[in-house]
Amino acid sequence: MSNDPTENVSLETSFVRVDDQPDPSLLVRTMDQTSQWPAIIALRAFEAGQLELSPGQRALDVGCGRGEVACAMAARVGPQGRVAGVDVSEAMLADARERAAAAGVEVEFRIGDCLALTDDDASYDAVRSERVLQWIPEDEAAIAELVRVLRPGGRLGLIDTDWRTFAIDLPDHEAATAVGRAMVATRGLPAAVGGRLVNLCRAAGLLDVQVRPETHVWTRWDPDADIAPSGFFPLHEVTHQFVEAGVLT
């Protein structure tokens, strides 16, 4: 039996079944790294401006992960408001609860399914979901569920990835292109959801859709020191999965 915590970290299901991974803390740390990407910081700032939370309002973070955004929303709505954070991972939620306690804010963190939220219709003034839809084949159903719990006139924030834009620089151009194709082939249709959000939102009946695109760029990586560039999947494991899926030799 291997003691490598990165072994069997699935490119398809890792953040769907965090608690079933050999070392859930690896994915918790990955979320910490991605939250520091300039692109994510910019997107979250844009989203906060669009959601326009104010004291006394109610907000929901679906796929809240480590809870940093939920805690920030709780600070905005104040003690008269309410913020809930939903995630499929107890490991993520445990980290989120510690963060809320340290920040001195009240957030209701709970296990939940974005396709079947337990909240009543029209429960929230604002709902957000970040990098969740890329793991869910039923993207239309998920967005419909987020809209269901949003009050009339409320605001929905969606941040997600389009892995069709993934590109790397290798000396072998054909190999670099093949890796990009393999990423999308292995992830399937959800991999492209970031580029589909506008039309998905329009199909869900949402009005006044605002868009902010951002690109994250890795400029360095030492393969002898780190399993992957900051916030990315363990590359040796990903490469094996590409080969097993028959998309790379």
C-alpha positions as CSV (number, residue, x, y, z in Angstrom):
1,M,0.0,0.0,0.0
2,S,1.3,3.4,-1.0
3,N,1.9,6.1,1.6
4,D,1.7,8.9,-1.1
5,P,-1.2,11.2,-0.2
6,T,-1.4,12.3,-3.8
7,E,-1.9,8.9,-5.2
8,N,-5.4,8.3,-6.7
9,V,-6.4,12.0,-6.4
10,S,-8.9,11.9,-9.2
11,L,-9.0,14.7,-11.8
12,E,-12.7,13.9,-12.3
13,T,-14.0,13.5,-8.8
14,S,-11.4,14.9,-6.3
15,F,-13.5,17.9,-5.1
16,V,-16.7,15.9,-5.4
17,R,-15.6,13.3,-2.8
18,V,-13.0,15.2,-0.8
19,D,-13.5,13.2,2.4
20,D,-12.9,9.9,0.5
21,Q,-9.5,11.0,-0.7
22,P,-6.4,9.4,0.9
23,D,-5.5,12.7,2.4
24,P,-8.4,15.2,2.4
25,S,-6.1,17.9,3.9
26,L,-4.3,17.9,0.6
27,L,-7.3,19.3,-1.2
28,V,-8.0,21.7,1.7
29,R,-4.5,23.1,1.2
30,T,-5.1,23.3,-2.5
31,M,-8.1,25.5,-1.9
32,D,-6.0,27.7,0.2
33,Q,-3.5,28.1,-2.6
34,T,-6.1,28.9,-5.3
35,S,-7.7,31.5,-3.1
36,Q,-4.5,33.4,-3.3
37,W,-4.4,33.5,-7.1
38,P,-4.7,37.1,-8.4
39,A,-7.4,35.9,-10.8
40,I,-9.5,34.5,-7.9
41,I,-8.9,37.6,-5.8
42,A,-10.1,39.8,-8.7
43,L,-13.1,37.7,-9.5
44,R,-14.2,37.6,-5.8
45,A,-13.9,41.4,-5.6
46,F,-15.9,41.9,-8.7
47,E,-18.6,39.5,-7.4
48,A,-18.8,41.3,-4.0
49,G,-19.4,44.5,-5.8
50,Q,-22.2,43.0,-7.9
51,L,-23.9,41.2,-5.0
52,E,-24.0,44.5,-3.0
53,L,-24.6,42.9,0.4
54,S,-25.8,45.2,3.1
55,P,-26.5,44.8,6.9
56,G,-29.5,42.6,7.7
57,Q,-29.5,40.7,4.4
58,R,-29.4,36.9,3.9
59,A,-26.7,35.2,1.8
60,L,-25.8,31.6,0.8
61,D,-22.5,30.3,-0.4
62,V,-22.9,26.9,-2.2
63,G,-19.7,24.9,-2.3
64,C,-18.2,27.2,0.4
65,G,-15.0,25.2,0.8
66,R,-12.8,26.7,3.5
67,G,-15.4,29.5,4.1
68,E,-13.3,32.6,3.5
69,V,-15.9,34.2,1.3
70,A,-18.8,33.2,3.6
71,C,-17.0,34.8,6.5
72,A,-16.5,38.0,4.5
73,M,-20.2,38.0,3.6
74,A,-21.1,37.5,7.3
75,A,-19.1,40.6,8.1
76,R,-21.0,42.6,5.5
77,V,-24.5,41.6,6.6
78,G,-23.7,41.9,10.3
79,P,-25.3,40.3,13.3
80,Q,-28.8,41.2,12.0
81,G,-28.2,39.3,8.8
82,R,-27.7,35.6,8.1
83,V,-25.1,33.7,6.0
84,A,-25.1,30.0,5.3
85,G,-22.3,27.9,3.7
86,V,-23.0,24.6,2.1
87,D,-20.4,22.0,1.1
88,V,-20.2,18.2,0.4
89,S,-17.0,17.9,2.5
90,E,-16.9,17.8,6.3
91,A,-13.1,18.4,6.1
92,M,-13.7,21.7,4.3
93,L,-16.5,22.7,6.7
94,A,-14.3,21.9,9.8
95,D,-11.7,24.3,8.4
96,A,-14.5,26.9,7.6
97,R,-15.9,26.7,11.2
98,E,-12.5,27.4,12.7
99,R,-12.1,30.4,10.3
100,A,-15.4,31.8,11.3
101,A,-14.7,31.5,15.0
102,A,-11.3,33.2,14.5
103,A,-13.0,36.0,12.6
104,G,-15.7,36.4,15.2
105,V,-18.5,36.0,12.7
106,E,-21.6,33.8,12.6
107,V,-22.0,31.5,9.6
108,E,-24.2,28.4,9.5
109,F,-21.9,25.8,7.8
110,R,-23.6,22.5,6.8
111,I,-23.3,19.5,4.6
112,G,-25.5,19.9,1.5
113,D,-26.1,19.1,-2.1
114,C,-26.3,21.9,-4.6
115,L,-28.8,19.9,-6.6
116,A,-31.1,19.5,-3.6
117,L,-30.8,22.4,-1.1
118,T,-32.8,22.2,2.0
119,D,-33.7,25.9,2.0
120,D,-37.2,27.2,1.2
121,D,-37.9,29.1,-2.0
122,A,-36.9,32.7,-2.1
123,S,-34.8,32.4,1.1
124,Y,-31.8,34.6,0.2
125,D,-31.0,38.1,-1.0
126,A,-27.8,36.8,-2.6
127,V,-26.5,33.4,-3.6
128,R,-23.0,32.5,-4.8
129,S,-21.2,29.4,-6.0
130,E,-17.5,29.3,-7.0
131,R,-15.8,26.5,-9.0
132,V,-18.5,24.1,-8.2
133,L,-20.4,23.6,-11.5
134,Q,-17.2,22.3,-13.2
135,W,-17.7,19.1,-11.1
136,I,-21.4,18.6,-11.9
137,P,-22.8,17.3,-15.1
138,E,-26.2,18.6,-14.3
139,D,-25.3,22.3,-14.6
140,E,-28.7,23.5,-15.6
141,A,-30.4,21.7,-12.7
142,A,-27.8,23.2,-10.3
143,I,-28.3,26.7,-11.4
144,A,-32.1,26.2,-11.3
145,E,-31.7,25.2,-7.7
146,L,-29.6,28.2,-6.8
147,V,-32.3,30.4,-8.5
148,R,-35.0,28.7,-6.6
149,V,-33.7,29.8,-3.2
150,L,-33.1,33.3,-4.4
151,R,-35.7,35.9,-3.7
152,P,-37.2,37.9,-6.6
153,G,-34.8,40.7,-7.4
154,G,-31.9,38.9,-5.6
155,R,-28.5,38.4,-7.1
156,L,-26.6,35.3,-8.1
157,G,-22.8,35.1,-8.4
158,L,-21.1,32.3,-10.3
159,I,-17.4,31.9,-10.7
160,D,-16.1,28.9,-12.7
161,T,-13.4,27.6,-15.0
162,D,-13.3,26.8,-18.7
163,W,-10.6,24.2,-19.0
164,R,-10.7,24.5,-22.8
165,T,-8.4,27.5,-22.3
166,F,-5.8,25.4,-20.4
167,A,-2.5,25.8,-22.2
168,I,1.1,24.9,-21.3
169,D,4.5,25.6,-22.8
170,L,6.6,22.6,-23.5
171,P,9.5,22.2,-25.9
172,D,7.4,19.6,-27.8
173,H,4.4,21.6,-29.2
174,E,2.4,18.5,-30.1
175,A,2.8,17.2,-26.6
176,A,1.7,20.5,-25.1
177,T,-1.4,20.5,-27.4
178,A,-2.2,16.9,-26.5
179,V,-2.1,17.7,-22.8
180,G,-4.6,20.5,-23.2
181,R,-6.9,18.2,-25.2
182,A,-6.5,15.5,-22.6
183,M,-7.5,17.8,-19.8
184,V,-10.9,18.5,-21.4
185,A,-11.4,14.9,-22.6
186,T,-10.8,13.6,-19.1
187,R,-12.9,16.1,-17.3
188,G,-15.8,15.9,-19.8
189,L,-18.5,18.5,-20.5
190,P,-18.4,20.2,-17.1
191,A,-14.8,21.2,-17.9
192,A,-16.2,23.9,-20.2
193,V,-18.8,25.4,-17.9
194,G,-17.0,28.6,-17.3
195,G,-17.4,29.5,-21.0
196,R,-21.1,28.5,-20.9
197,L,-22.2,30.5,-17.9
198,V,-23.7,33.5,-19.8
199,N,-26.1,31.3,-21.8
200,L,-26.8,29.0,-18.8
201,C,-27.8,32.1,-16.8
202,R,-30.0,33.5,-19.5
203,A,-31.7,30.1,-20.0
204,A,-32.4,30.1,-16.2
205,G,-34.3,33.4,-16.6
206,L,-31.7,35.6,-15.0
207,L,-31.5,39.2,-16.2
208,D,-28.8,41.8,-16.4
209,V,-25.9,39.3,-16.6
210,Q,-22.5,40.9,-15.9
211,V,-19.3,39.2,-17.0
212,R,-15.7,39.4,-15.7
213,P,-13.1,37.1,-17.3
214,E,-9.8,36.4,-15.6
215,T,-6.8,34.2,-16.4
216,H,-4.5,32.6,-13.9
217,V,-0.9,32.2,-15.1
218,W,1.8,30.0,-13.6
219,T,5.2,31.4,-14.3
220,R,7.4,28.9,-12.5
221,W,7.4,25.4,-11.1
222,D,10.2,23.2,-9.8
223,P,9.1,19.6,-10.4
224,D,11.9,18.4,-8.0
225,A,10.5,20.4,-5.1
226,D,6.7,20.5,-5.6
227,I,4.2,18.0,-6.8
228,A,2.5,20.6,-9.1
229,P,2.3,24.4,-9.7
230,S,0.6,26.1,-6.8
231,G,-3.1,25.1,-6.5
232,F,-3.0,22.6,-9.4
233,F,-3.5,18.8,-9.4
234,P,-0.5,16.5,-8.6
235,L,0.9,16.3,-12.1
236,H,2.4,12.8,-12.0
237,E,-1.0,11.5,-11.0
238,V,-2.9,13.5,-13.6
239,T,-0.5,12.3,-16.3
240,H,-1.2,8.7,-15.3
241,Q,-4.9,9.3,-15.6
242,F,-4.5,10.8,-19.0
243,V,-2.7,7.6,-20.2
244,E,-5.2,5.3,-18.5
245,A,-8.0,7.2,-20.2
246,G,-6.3,6.6,-23.6
247,V,-6.0,10.3,-24.4
248,L,-2.2,10.4,-24.1
249,T,0.5,7.8,-24.8
